[in-house]
Amino acid sequence: MNLEIDIEHWPDGDWHALTLRVAEAAQAVAPELANPRLITSLLFTSDAEIHALNREWRQRDKPTNVLSFPMLERSDLIHLDPEEPFPEMLGDIALAHETCAREAEAKGIALETHAAHLILHGLLHLAGHDHEISDADADKMEQLEVKALALLGIADPYSAATS
């Protein structure tokens, strides 16, 4: 998977390197993401920009921490031939700095740790995983997140001990 990363309205940090590490962990738990034809764009931006995107595309008039915009159906992603010469846009992910920072502070974790979780969450959404369809789907997605975060040395964000 190729990543196009745009960083605006985020504090200094190596967000590019973090994104690459998270993408590698995501590919370890969701191998369909390892297809070299895939392109994913990731935007580190402000609450104001996320609010506008959320209002326009999801009809929700408020900011949120992360938005994912898949461009491939899961079945198309799984059957995407890695040998074909043409790139395929997997989708877009956008993270809101202010919301992410507030949530990280409330959880007592570093912004980088929370951002890693949200990037991973977004990548799994682009891969066709969804936590809003059913409890079983939510459990499956959560298990993938926990496994990938462990590869990054990040504690389970869903366990009672880390909540």
Secondary structure, DSSP 8 states (H G I E B T S, - for coil): -EEEEEE-S--SS-HHHHHHHHHHHHHHH-GGGG-TTEEEEEEEE-HHHHHHHHHHHH---S--SEEEEE-S-HHHHHT--TTSSS-EEEEEEEEEHHHHHHHHHHHT--HHHHHHHHHHHHHHHHTT--SSS-HHHHHHHHHHHHHHHHHTT---TTSTTT-
